[in-house]
Amino acid sequence: MIVVEYSQIELDHCLNCHGVWFDAGELQLLLERMGITSSEMDADGLINAPVPKTREKKRKCPICSKIMKKANIGQQPIVMIDACTEGDGLWFDGGEVHALVSQLAKGKGSHQKIISFLKEAFKAEE
Ligand SMILES: [Zn+2]
């Protein structure tokens, strides 16, 4: 994994699968910098949310190696992420960070810069 830095937030990015790891609190920090406050992004909330039915393969937490739980966040599209049940952080597959952030920032034109950055930095797997 490589480290991508944006606005003093360090994100781990896997070059093989294009996924992105947010340490606990980093996603909220990123959204705060963009002026977005969303209670959906609360890590405890995600850990306690009902598990969606999915065939997506389970992932292991890069910190504690436990199997992470799937959680849905956002709407249109719903983004399915993996959350460490120990609260270490959140895993986004390639393109999911951009999908989530762009819908949260909808109508906030000033955030085009960060959205383009996320789109470029964390492209979906092709
Ligand atoms: Zn963990």
Residues whose N, C-alpha, C, O or C-beta is under 5 A from the ligand:
A	BS01	ZN	C61 I63 C64 S65 C84 E86 D88
